Amino acid sequence: MKKKYRILTAALVLVSMLAGCGSSGKGDNSLMEGDAGNYAPMEAEGNYYEQENWAAGPQEYWGTTEGQRWPEGWNTEEFSALEESGFKAVKNSPVSTFSADVDTASYTYLRQLIERNCSMEDIPTGAVRIEELLNFFDYDYRLPGKGEPFGVTTVMGDCPWNQEARLLQIGLKTEKIDFSEAPASNLVFLLDVSGSMDSEDKLPLLQSAFTMLTGELTEKDRVSIVTYAGSDQILLQGEKGSNHEEIAEVINNLFAGGSTNGSAGIETAYRLAEENFIKGGNNRIILATDGDLNVGVTSESDLKKLVEKKRKSGIFLSVLGFGTGNIKDNKMETLADNGNGNYSYIDSRGEAKRVMVEEMGATLVTVAKDVKLQIEFNPAYIKGYRLLGYENRMLATEDFDDDTKDAGEIGAGHTVTALYEIIPADSAYEIPETALKYQESREGVENGEWASLKIRYKEPEEEESILKEYAVTEAAYTAKPGEDYYFAAAVAQFGLLVRDSNYKGEASFQNIESLLEIAGTDRDDYRNEFVYLVKKLKRNSPEQAVQPTGRRRDDSQKPEDKEVTCRWEDLKISMTIPAGWDCTTEEYNDDTGRFGICFFPEGCSGGVGLYYYESFGVCGTGLETRDITFDNGRRGRMGIYDGGGTFSFITFPDLELSSGSLAAMAEGAGDWLAEREEEVLQILSTAAIEEEE
């Protein structure tokens, strides 16, 4: 049944009004005449529309052409088309080669879409890059040993959405560093201040992000700032990183306007980085933009050529994407991938803090460059395979040994995750293959080698690669792979479902939620957030949130739910309490005139009580009520006091009793109810009250 329930905070309502799905999210904007610069001195008063650099033209104009009016709902976002990898027969194609990738932009872009109540139909297919969803999260992989840049973990289990397949998880993990102990940094902030950046989720968020980063720099670091619109400007050159106030003043007094000549800014940024180059240090340009380059070099292919030529200088280029409505994801990813950097999308101050402060080492310090993975599958054990994601990171087999071929970079504290669907040799699953005459071999059969994993990488300042080899044997398989495996499988299944993959099999919201229940999500705030996003997208997409027909995955490892009942005289209340939750029962109390069941997450204080009341009424100021509909079709009425973020009570007007009422009450659950309200509603939908004869 279509779920009608919605709770929107005031902030989210505002965001939806300003930047709904399929719209640009722009407020009123002005067009700047010419290129008079984009730096407002500290002493200037008023907002930048009132300063001399700005035309007094009507605020509804915005863009790079005078008099251009964007139609309502304007959206020119661009994503590269992704051709999904199908199953390959091991007898014909025994080797799979791809470049490591640590970008996370796809996850945070999807996150902001879901937060704005977009449904699955609103999400561009090209925006769903499964490897970036996986690599947003941290995993408990093996840490590197002595002399290693990264540790390697391989685990194999049963594939949750394809009963004919196993799922091979390959994980790389580097050691985190204290940035204060990292080599000196020569940073060039290349900041887009063109008219397209004139939005609350662009330039102001950019300023906040770089101010956070500035606060982490030290005396040994150097900072240069280049801005670009119709032309580029150097606002700071080689400033000591410890001069936080001076750097922040420049950043916080930027304003947006004009066209977007990004290529000119890139040229200038590389020149400054070369002039301030620190041998043995971290030499990096951080480009912050929405990617809307419309003057100078603008095509993906030409931008690729530009940064490919520049990366030979030993300078890394990372990209931070901002905003909605006209972002050019394809161009930003091209710049980062070919500039030996990483690509992140900043959708909030929280994400800015994660990228710029919490994961500063991973963002800024490269420990291994041109990282390539190659896995050779043994036909004695494996009939076919399919790599999930990495569509735009695939390499030819011969590229693996070619040190002139570019590949991905891994920073300090990064994890890289790759998943393969594996079809065992004895499976009935059909994979087209061509009979070959000379390929029979029994190599690796005796020692149970399913596959051989090779990894090539270069140290940051070297041009000759180092080779590491690892065997993937039968011992990698386990019937109970562990929490990291289940979580990665849930994230990948989410990606398959959202992009409506031809290989999604039995992927569904229900199956994803089942995996997450056994994936240990409570240990990590970001994993908890993912659980919330899955449930929210399910609510946003009621027509797609239906369990597919056919056999479901084996749930034998899923902890059991429990049925709980509570009685008083001729009344019985019952409900299903899921694994991970606990409950208490309350006998009838003459003083309160109630009895029932109180439930709560294991280890949490407070709870939500479902009670029978002989007499129930509410009063008080600031009460807001709204009708809701549960998944099973039951109607309820939710009460919220004083604009609170969670409900105070829910009544059930459809339940007919000879006397009294049934109501759910939130009792001291403020610490966890906001994050787990959807689960509470699911539990309440199982509740029943019976009057016995």
N, C-alpha and C positions, 0 to 999 in steps of 0.2 A: 504494500500500500504506500502511496506517495506520502512522504512525511511533510507535515505542514509546519512543524515546530521551528522557530527561529528565535535566537536571542542575539541582539546587536547592542554593543555598547555604544555610547554616544559618539565616541571617537570613530568607531567603525561605520556608523551611520553617516558621519560627516565625510569619511573617505569615500564611501560608496556614492554619495551625492556628487563629489568633486571628480571622482575618477572611477566610474563604473566600468564593467567589462566592455571592451570594444570601444572605449572612448579614450581621448587623449589625456584626460585628467588635468587639463590646463585651466587655470583661472584667467582673469583679465591680464592682458599683457600688452606691452608697447613695442613699437619698432624703433630701433636706434638708427639714426641717420649716419652713414659713414662708419669709420672705424676710429673713433676718437680715444680708444683705450677702454679698458674694463677694470680700472682700479680706482676706487673712491677713497680719498684721503680720510683719515680718522675723524678729522674735525667737521666733516660735512654733516649737515643736519637733514632730517627728513629721509624719506625713502628714495631709492635711486630713480624712480620715475620723475621726481621733482628736481633732479640735478641738471646742470646745463647740458650734459652730454646727450640728453634724451629729447626726442621730438615730442611735441605736445599733441601728437595725433591721437585719434580715438583708440581706446584701450582694447577694442575687440580685434585690432590688427596684431599680427604676430608672425614672425618668420624671417625670411631673408629677402623677400621681394616686396617692395612698397605697395601697400594696398591689398596684399594677399589676405584673404579671409579663410580661415579653416572652417569647414562645415561642421555642424554638430555631429559628435560621434566619430570625428576624424581619427584615423589610426593608420600609421604607415610603418608599423613594426616589421622588421625583416629577420627571418631565420633561415639558415641553410637547410636545404632538403636533405633528409637522411634516408639512405637506402638500407633497410634493415637486412642484416645477415641471416641467411637461411641455413639449414643443416647442410654440412659438407660430408661427403663420404670419405672415410679415412683411406680407403684403398686408392682413391684418386687424388686427394688433397690431404696428406698426412700432417702437414705443417701449417700452423697458424702464427702470424707475426703481427705485432702491433706496438704502437708507441705508448709509453706510460702517460697518464693524464691525471692531474691533480686539481683541475678546474672544478668549481662548485657552483657556477652561475646558474645552471639549469634548476638546481634545487631551490635557491632563494627566489628566482623568478617565479617558479610555480607556487612557492609559498605566498608571495604577495597576491597572486591571482586568486588563490583559494581564500585568503583572508578577505578579499573583496567580493566574496560570494560568487565567484565564477564557477560554472559547472564544467564537466569534462568536455562538453562540446565547445566551450569557449577557449580551451587551451590549444595553442598551435602545436601540431605534431612535431615540428622541427625544434621546438623548445624543450622537448622531453629527451634528454640525453642520459641514459640509464647509468653510465659510468660516473657522471657528475652527481647524480642522486646518491649513489653508493659512496663516493669519495667525500661527500660532505661530512660524514660521520667518522668517528674514531673507533678503532677496533683493537682488541687485546691481542695483537699479533706478536710474534717473537721479535724481540729487540735485536739490533745488530750485535754480532760478536766482535772480538778484537780485530781491527783492520778491515771491517765490513762497513759500507755506508748504510746498509739496511738489512733487517732480518727478513726471512721468507717463511711463510706459513702456507701449507696446502691441506685442505680438508675436503672430503667428498661424502655426500649424503644423498638421500632420495630427493628428487625434484618435487617440490610441493604442487606445481601446476601441470606436470606431465608425468603420469605414472609409468611411462615407458623409459624415463630418463633418470639419470643421476645428475647431481649438481656439484661441479668442482669449483671450490673457492680458492683463489690464489691471493695472498695478501703480502704486501711489502710495507715495512714500517721503519722510519728513521728515528734517531734519538732526538728528543727535544733539547733545546739549548736555552740558557739564560742570555737574552739578547744583550745584556750589559757586558757579557764576556765574549760576544761575537766580534769578528773582525770589524774594523772601521767601515762605515757606510758612506758612499758618495751617492746621494739621492737627488734626482731631479723630479720635482712635481710638475707634471705637464697637465694643466687644468683647462678644460673646455669651458669657456665663458660666453659661448655664442647664445643667440636668442633662444635656441631650443632648450637651453639649460635653465630657462626662467620658469621654474616650477618648484613648489615646496619639497618635492621628493627628489630634486636634482641639486641645484647649486647650494641651498642651505644644508642639505645632508652631506654634500661633498665637503663643505667647510667644516662641519662637525667631525667628519671622519679624519681629515688631515690635521685638524687641531689635536685630536686624540693621539695620532701618530707622533706629532711634534713633541708632545709631552713625554715621550719615551726615549727621545734621542739624547745623546751625550756630547761631551766636549770633542771626542774623537771623530764624530760624524760631521758631514758637510751637506748642506741643503741648498739647492737652486730651485727657483720657481719660474716656470714659463707658462704664460697664458696664451690662448689662441681663440680668435673669433674670425673676423675677416682677415686679420693679420696676426702675427705673433708678437709678444712682448716679453722681455726678460725683466722680472720684478725683483729677483734676488739671485745672487750668484756666489756660491761657495760660502754661505753663512755657517758659522759653527752651530752644530745641533743643539748645544746647550743654551743658545739664545732663544729660548722658547717664546718669550713675549714678542720679540721682533718678527719671528717667523709667523706666529699666530696673527699678528696685526695685519700682515700682508694678506693672509688667507681670508680673514674675516671681513675685509673691506673690498672684496671682489664683487662685481655685479655682472649681470648677463645681458648680452645684446649683440646683434650682428650676425653675419654668416659664419660658416664653419670651415676654415682652411686648416684642417688637422694636419695635413702633410707638411705644411710649413712649420708648424709647431713641433712635429716629430724631428724634422731636420735640425732645428735649433736645439732641441732637448739633447739629441745625441752629441751635438757639438759641445754643449756645456758639460755633459758627462765625460767626454773625452778630455776636455781642458782640466777637469778636476779629478781625473782618474786616480784611484788609489790602488797601487799594485798589491795584490793579495787581499784586497778588500772586497766589499760588496758594492759593485757599481751597477746602479739600477735606475731606470726611469719608471715612474708610476703614472700612468695615463688614466685620468678620470674623465669620463665622457658618457654621453648616451649613444655615441657611435654615429651620429648624424653628420658625417662629413660631406659637404656639398660644394666645396670649392677646392681647386687644386687636384691632387691625386685622390680619387674617390672610389674607384672600383676595388673589389676584393683582390683581384689578381694583381693590380698595380700596387696596392698596399702591401701585399705579400712580398712582392719583389723589393719594395723599399726597405722593409725591416729585415728581410733575408740578407741584404747587402750590409745593413748596419750592424747586425748581430755579430759579425766577424770581429768587431772591435772589442769583444769581451764584455759588452754592456747588456744587461738583461732588461727586458721590457715587460712589465706587468700591467694589467688593465683592470680598472674598476668601472663597472657599468652602473648607471643610475637612471631611474625614472621609468615612466610608462608612456604609451601612446605613439612614440616615434623612435624607440630604441632600435639600433641596428646591431643586433646580436651577432649576425654573421660577420660584420666587419671587426667588432671587438674581439671575437674569438680568433679570427684570422691574425690580427695583430699580436695577440698574446702567444698563440701557438707557434708562430713563426719568428717571434722576437725572443725566444728562450725564456718566456715568463709564464705566469698563471693568470687566469681570468676569474674574477669574482663579481657577483652582482650584489650591490648594496641596497637593500630594501628598507633599512631601518637603522636607528642609532645602535641598537643591539648588535646588528650584523657588522656595522662599522667597528664596534669595539672588539668583536670576535676576530675580524680579519686584521685590524690594525694594532691591536694590543694583545689579546689573549693568544693569538697564533702568529705573533710578529715574526718569530724565527722562521716558520713555514712560509710566510708571505715574502720575506725579504732575503733569507739566507739559503742559497742553493748548495746542497751537499752532493748531488749527482746530476749530471746533465746528459742529454741524448740517451735517455734510458729506454731500451727496447726489450720486449719480451717475445720469446719464440717458444712455442710448445709443439713437440712432435708426438702424435698419438700412435699407440701400438695397435695395429689391426687385429692382433691376436685377442685383444680384450675389448676393443672399441670399434663399433660400426660407423658411428658418425658423431659430429660435435657441432655446437653453435655458440659463438661468443656473444654475450649480451652487451650491447652498447659498443663504444669505441668505433662506431662506423666511420667517423672522419679521422681516425687515428690508425687505420689499417696500413700495413706496409707490405711490399712484395717480399717474398722469401729471401731474395738476394740482397735486399736492403739491410738485413740484419747484420751482415758482416761488412757493410760499407760504411766506414767512419765519416764519409762526407754527407751521409743522409741525416737530416735533422730528426730529432725525436723529443720526448718530453723531459721536463726537469722536475726534480723532487727536492723539496725544501726540508729544513730541520723540523722534525715533529710531524711530518706528513705520513699518511697511510694511503696506499693504493690498493684498490680491490678490483679483481676481475672474476667474473663468473662464466663458466661454460656449462651448457647443457650437454650431457654425455649420453649417447645411446650405446649400451653394452652390445658386444658382438652377438650374443644369443637372443637379443630382443627381436620381436616380430615387427617392430617399427620399420617402415619401408623408407629407405633413402636412395634416390637414384644414383647409380654408379655405372662406370664403364669398365668392362673387363680388360685388364692389362696383363701382358704376357710375362714381364720380368720382375714383378713386385713381391713375389712370395718370399717371406723371411720369418724365421722363428726367433729373431734377436729379442732378448728381454723377456721371453716367456718363462724361463726357468726361475728368474728372481722376481717374477710378478710385477714387472714394470708396466703400468698402464700408459705412462707418458714420460717424456723427458722435457724438463723446463730449463731453458737457457735465458740468461739475462745479460745484456751488454749495457755498460754505462761508462761515462767519462768523468773524471774528477773535474771540478769547476773550471780550472785553468789549463786543462790538458786537452789535446786533440786526438789522442790515441785511446781507444776503448779498452775496457777490462771485461773479461768473460767469466761468468759464474754459471755452474750447472747443478741441477737438482733433479733427482728421480722422484716421480710420483708413482708410488706402489699401491698394491692392494691394501696396505696398512693405513692409507689415507682415508679409506672408507669406514664409516661408523654409522650405526643405526640411530645414534643420539649425538649429533655433531656439536651441540653446544649453543649458547645464547648468541654469540656473534654470527654464527651460520644462519640461525633462524631469522635474526634481524636483517642481515644482508639479503636473504631470500625474500623477506617481506618487502623490502625497499625495491628490489628488482621486479617483483610481481606487481607492485604499485605502478612502476614505470610501464610495464607491459600493458596493464589495464588502461592507464590514462592515455597512452598513445594508440590504443586499440590495435595492438600488435597482431599480426597474422599467426604468431606463435604463442599467444597468451594462454592457450589451452583452457584449463579450469580456473584461471585467475579470476578472482572476485574480491569485493570488499570483505565479504565474510571470511574467506580463506586468509586474506591478509591479516585481519583482526585475530584470527585463530593463531597465526604464527607469532604475532606480537605479544599474545598472552604468555608465551613461553620463551620470549626473547630477552627478558631482563631489562625492560625499558626504564624502570625506575632508577637505575644507577646513573642516568645521564639526562640532563634537562633537554638536550637536543633530541634524544630519542623519545622522551615524553612528548615533546612538541610534535614529532612526526605522528605519533598515535592520534593526537588532536587533529592534525591536518587530514589524516585518512578519514576520520569520522566526519569532519566538516565537509570534505569533498563528497562524501557519501550522502550527506544531507543536501548538499547543493545539487546533486545529480540523482534524484530519486528514480528516474527511469532506467538508469544504468546500474543502480544499486540492487540488482536482483541476482541471486545465486544462479549460475548457469546450470542447465540440465546436464545429466550424465553423472558419472562417478565422481565423488569428492576424494580429496587426498586422505590418507590414513591419519586419523586424529587419535590414534591409540596412545600417543605420548602426551596428549593434552590433559592437564589436571581436570578432575571431575567437578562439576557443579553440584550444589546440594539443595534439596528442597527443605524449606523451613516452614513450620506451622505454629500458630499460637491460638489458643481457644479461651473462650469465656462464655459460660452458659450455652446458648444454642448458636453462637457465632464462631466462625473459624476464619482466620486470616492466613494466607500462604503466599510464598514467593520463592523464586529461584535465586540463590546467592552464588555468584560465579566464583571460580578459583581466584585467589588473590584478595578476596573480600572476607570479612568476618561479620558476625551479627550477635545481638543479644535479644532476648524476648522479655517483654514487660507484662506482668500479670495485671489484671484489672485493679485499678486504684480508685477508691471511693473519693479521694480528694480531687484527683484530676478527671475522673470519669472517663478513663480511657484504658485500652490495652493494645499491644501490638508488637512490631518487630523493628529494631533499630539496626541499620547496617552501615558499614564503613570499611575503607581499605585497610588491609592488615597493617598494623603498626601505627595507624593514624588515630588522633584523638577526635572527639566529636562524632557526629553521625547524622544520618537521615532516617527519621522514624516514620513508619507507616502505621497509623493508629486509628482505631475505632473510637469515636467520641460520642457520648450520649447527647451532647450538645456542643456544636462547634460554631464559633463566630469570630470575626476579626474586626479590628478597629484601629484607629491611629492616623496620624497625618503622614502625607507622603506616600500613600499606598497606591501602587499601580497594579492593575490586573490585566491579564491577557489570556485568551483561549489558546490551547495547544492541542495537538493531536499526536498520540504515540504511534509507534510503528505498527502495533496491532489494531489500530483504528480507534482505540479508546480515547475519549476526549477528557481534557482536564482544564482546570483554571488555575493559572499561576499567579501568585502574589509576590510583588517585590516592593520593599519599603525604601523610600528616600533615594531612589536612583541607584540602588545597590547593584553590584555585578552578578549576584546570584539570587535565587529565589528564597523567600522565607517560608512559603507553604504552597502546596498544590492540593486542590480538592478535585473530586471526581463526580461531576453532576450526573453522569449517565448511570451510576450505580444506584439502584433502588433498594432501600432497606426499609423494613417496617418502622424502624425508629433509628435515630442517630445518623452519623456521617462518617465517611472514611476520608482521611487527610494525611498527606506527607508533610513532615516538618523538618526544616534544617536546624539542627541543634549543635552549635559550637563547631561547625564543619568549615569555617571560613578559610582555614589554611589549605584545604585541598579541593573544596567543592567547585571552585571556578574552573580548575583544570580538568575535573572529572565529571562535570555535570552531565555530559552526554551518556556516560556509563550509568550514572544514577538513573537517568530517564529510561535506559534500557532495562535496568533491574525493576523499576517500578512498573514497566509494561508487562512484567510476568506476574504481578500481584493479583490475587483473587480474594474475595470475601464471600463466604457462604452462610446462609441461614439454614440450619438443620431443623427438620420437623421434630 
